[in-house]
Amino acid sequence: MEALKLYQFALCPYCGKVRSALRLKGLGYDTVEVNPMNKRELPELGEGVPRKVPVLQIGERFVWDSTEILLELEKRFPQPYPMLSEDAQARARAEELEAWVDEELTFALPTVIYGSISEARKAAQVTARTSNFGLWQNFAVRVGGSVIMHQVAKRMLKKRGKSDGHRWMAELTDTLEGKLGFGRFFGGDAPDLGDVAVHGALSVVRDFPVFQDLMARPALQVWYEAADALMGHSLAGASRAA
């Protein structure tokens, strides 16, 4: 099988989606932590391609955009857990949930992990701890990264017309709980694209207080534990063991 290499930023929810998909498919992969301040670790992808994570290298080919990466993985590795059902309605529900994660949840999460200076400082420390950066790069991320991350969170709130990230996240948690219903997974008896997206996005906040708020919801806790048994990964990635 062709080697897989994920270019990522550990606390990026979109990267979390890809890590969850790789684990669900039972695929081993290497990771390259990308410095959020200069992105110098990213490969050259050609003119017009945004310099953003995640990027997945499959052999000699590069795929970018988390949704495109998940679809490519589904095409190449449909088993052991298909992310997209052959049933049109089930497939549409999974695609709708994944789109909701991309358009709502991933925008709210930075506001609760970077929202205050202390939260942003903790996020920068997590980033430095999970990276393979050198001494000076780690120092720069810890010191300068926290300021940048806090500014990102403030811009996100302003862009969405919100004033309190934690209140916004609580509203989305209500919505998420409603989408889960009474099934074991969002996809029913087995996880699908929607489960991968939600698990991947939420996995990046495990080291932050908001995760305890999420786990205080019994239905979400049961779902997360079941999903994590199949898709659990460290922020640094799965190494070569799947």
DRENKE-245628 format. One record per residue: x, y, z of N, C-alpha, C in turn. Coordinates in pm, whole numbers, plus 50000, padded with zeros to 5 digits. Last residue first. Layout:
<recs>
XYZXYZXYZ
...
</recs>
This chain:
<recs>
498305011951306496885014751290496085005851384
501395027651332500545016951380499085020851365
502885048851264502715038751161501805027551206
501095075951408502385070051369502145059751262
498755089451447498765075251481500095068451453
498975122451604498745113051495498975098851540
498975141551798500195140551718500025130751603
496645137251930496745149351846497955148651753
495755102351896496405113351966496455125451873
492525087451852493885090351807494465101351895
489685066751789490535074051881491965075651830
487795052651646488505063551577489495070951664
486625033251803486925030151663487845040351598
486305044952046486825031252044487245027251903
485045068251981486475068952012487105054952014
482415060251952483155064951835484645064551860
481815053652218481695043352113482495047351989
482285078352340483055066652384482995055652280
480375094352210481805097052194482645084952232
477905082952293478295082952151479805084652137
478045087852567477935074052519478365073152374
478135116052556479225108552617479215094052569
475715122652440476945125752368478125118052426
473985114252643473895108152510475165110552429
474775130852867474885116152868474865109752729
476805157752879475575153652810475635138352794
479285160752971478225161553071476865158253011
480905162152755480735148952815479715148852929
480865189952714480295180852614479985167252675
482245198452939480865203052917480155193852818
484685186952888483925182153002482465186552993
485455202752674485225188452651484425182452766
485975227452778484745225852701484435211152677
488565226052895487365224752978486075222352899
490775205152692490225218152731488915216252808
491695182752569492525188252677491975201352733
489895178052361489915168952476490695174452595
489565191352126489335199052249489385190152374
489825174751910490885184751930490715192452060
487585158951893488795152951950489875163351979
485645172651757485625173151902486895167651965
486365166751489486325180651536486405181251688
486155138651482487415145351451487465159551505
483435134751543484475129551631485795136851607
482225147651321481975152351458483085147551551
483265132551103483435147051110483275152251253
482455106451164483875109451148484115124451165
479675109451161480345105751285481825109151279
479325115350886478955125050989479635122251121
480125091750761480865104050737480575114650843
479365067951025479435072050885480225085150875
479215038651236479605052551208479655055551060
476215019251276477635020051244477985034551212
473555022251329474265011651400475775012051377
473515056251263472695044751299473485034651379
475145077951228474835069851110473975057751139
475545086351480474755095151393474315087451269
475125056751682475935066151606475005075451530
472985046551819474315045251877475275055051812
470055068551827470925058451769472265057751841
468385088551900468485077051991469375065951935
469835119751820468625111951841468865100451937
471765136551707472105122751743470865114151760
470595161351680470905153851559471215139251589
470505169651947469265167151874469485159051748
473185173251996472465163152073471155159552004
473645194951827474325182151803473605170851874
472165215051951471845210751815472415196951786
473555216852193472125213552192471725208152055
475985225152090475915212152158474465207652167
475375250352002475685240151903475655226151963
475025262752250473915262152155474145251252051
477605260552352476505253852422475295252452330
478995277152177479275262852176478165255052246
477925301852253477745297052116477955281952110
478945303052512477495302752492477165297452353
481655304252452481145292952531479625291852518
481945328252310482205315552245481625303752319
480085356052289480535346352390480705332752324
479235370752077480035377652178480635368052280
478795369451719478695363651852479575371551949
478955373051442478015380951521477785375551660
480895360551302479625353351317478605360951402
482955378751320482475374951187481105368251196
483445379251595482935391151528482315387651394
484465353351635483245357651704482625369651633
486755354651473485725344751446484395348851510
488315374051597487805376451462486655367051428
488855360651838488105373251840487515376451704
490385338851742489115336551811488255349151813
492625352451639491775344251551490405342151613
493685363051873493155372151772492245364851673
494545339351993493525347452059492885357151960
496535331351811495345323151831494215330951895
498435351851847497795349951716496495342051732
499145347152114498585360152075497835358851943
500185321352099499025323952185498355337052148
502435323951933501255316551887500015319551968
504465336752072503725344151970502445337351927
505055315852269504945330052301504075337452199
504925290552145504395292452281504145307252312
506215295451902504805291351902504185293752039
508805301851992508035311751916506555308451916
509535277652114509455289852194508595300252123
509565260751892508655258152003508455270652087
511655272551748510315272351692509275269951800
513765267651923513355281451899511985282251835
513855238751922513745246552046513205260552021
511815225351649513045227551724512805236551843
508835205051640509575217351614510875217551696
507015185151639508415181051629509285193251597
504275188751878504985191151752506375184851755
502945188052113502655177252019503445178551890
503825211352244504095198252304503915186852203
502825232052086504275230152097504615216152149
500065228052129500635227451996502135224752001
499885232352404499515219252349500125217452211
500645259252411501465249352479501175235252428
498525270752274499875271852217500805261652280
496475265052455496435259352321497815259652256
497295280952671497235266452688497245259452552
496975306052553498305301852598498365286652616
494225306352515495105306552398496515302152434
493405306952781493035295652697493955294852574
494485331652857494935319452926494585307052844
493085348952686494545348152675495055335252742
490145332452555490825341352650492325339752631
489735315552322488915327252353489535337252448
490735292652221491605304352212490945316952265
488725274952265490075270552303491095281752290
486465287752186486485282652323487845276852361
486875295051927486505305752021486475300952165
487355271651785488485280451818488135291151920
484605261451768485625255351853486805264551883
483105275051574482885277951715484025272751803
483925264551334484105278951355483935282451502
483225238051345484655241251335484925256151352
480375240151354481145235351468482615239451462
479685252051088479285257151220480255253151330
480745240450860480225254050851479875260250986
481575214550926482495223750858482045238250866
479225204151041480475204551119481415214951058
477555205850818477255213750939478485215051027
478745186950651478725200950609478445210050729
478195163950798479585167850776479685182450735
475405163950781476055165650911477505169850893
475065159850504474525171950568475185174550702
476185134950471476805146350403476325159350464
474365119750620475775120050657476475132150596
471995124050476472095128250617473545129350661
472675112450229472385126850235472485131950379
472915085650305474075092650251473875107750263
470285080250375471335079250477472575086750432
469075083650124468685092150236469755092050346
470335063949961470405078149926470085087250045
472405038050057471055043550069471105058650053
475025033050070474425032049936472995037149937
476805055750288475865044850263475425044650117
480075062850363478915067250287478055055050250
482055050250496481605063050552480355068150481
482445016150581482105026150478481595038950544
484885001050746483675008650778483415018850668
487214989350654486164980550706484854987750741
486484998050304486334989550422487384993250527
487245015550102485845015350147485605007050273
489665031650009489595022050120488165021450174
489295048849794490425039549792490285028349895
486965063049864487095056849732488175046049731
487595072350118486445063550100486535056149966
489755089050061489955077250145488815067350128
488375108349912489435100549849489725087949929
486695118750107486105112049990487135103549917
488585129950279487725119150326487095111550209
489675149650109490525138850161489665127150207
487495166250070488065159249955488955147649999
487215175550333486145167850271486665159950152
489675189350376489315177650456488225169150392
492025198250141490645200550182490125187850251
494155178949920493905189150022492415191550035
496485154549835495065158049837494875168149948
499145144149629498715152349740497235155649725
501015114649542499895123949517499525131449644
502795095149588503325107449531502245118049510
501225082249860502285079449764502905092449717
499415107349954499175093149928500165088949820
499275132450185500085126950078499835111950070
496955156150271497315142050284498095137850161
496665185050456497075179750326497475165250351
494285205450639495155193850620495525191550474
496225235650605496115221650644494625218250654
497065257150330496305253850450496425239050479
497545275450098498525269750190497855267650325
495515267549814495705274649940496715267650029
496635268249486496255259249595496515266449728
497685285649297496255286249325495785277149437
500295264849183499665278049185498165276949211
501455238149399501105244349273500355257349289
502315228649637501175221849573500745228249442
505005221349834504555229949725503475222549646
504165211550174504795209350043504275219449942
504715228450485503805224150379504535221950247
506515239450660506555224950641505645220050530
505965266050688507085262450601507145247350574
504055280750827503625269750739504745264850646
504265301051014504905303150882504575292250780
502585295651229503055309251210503675311551073
501995269051261500895278051221501345292251190
503945243951131504025255851216502945265751172
502675212051112502935224351038502905236151134
503865180151158503215191451224503645204351155
503235152750978504165163950979503405175651041
502825117651035502355131451042503515141151035
501995086450875502935095350941502345109350944
499755058850928500175071050859501215078350942
497605030850877498755036950940499215049050861
494125026150891495285029450809496395035750893
491485019850960492575011151002493875013650929
489425036550916489785027750805490935018250841
489495050851150488325042551122488625032551012
491925064651116491805054451220490625045151194
491215081750907492335072350890492265061250994
489155096351029488875087950912489975077550892
490565110051228489495100651265489175091251150
492285125751073492835115751164491785105451202
490365142050947491175132850867491785122050956
489315156351165488435148351079489235137851003
491595170051251491005159851336490085150751257
491815188451048492835177951058492335166651146
489645203951120489635197450989490675186250984
490415214451369489325204751362489265197351229
493705217551474492815220851363491685210451355
495655211451654494385216251707493415220751598
497865203051492497235193951587495845198451631
497945205851158498095214251276497265207151382
499605185050909498525189150997498955200051094
499945162150665500455175250706499335181850784
500275128050667499335138950693500075151350739
500955102650447501565112850532500605124650544
501165068950357500295080350385501005089950480
502375047750096502555054150226501655066450237
500425022849931501185035349926501235041850064
500844988050000500005000050000500875012450000
</recs>
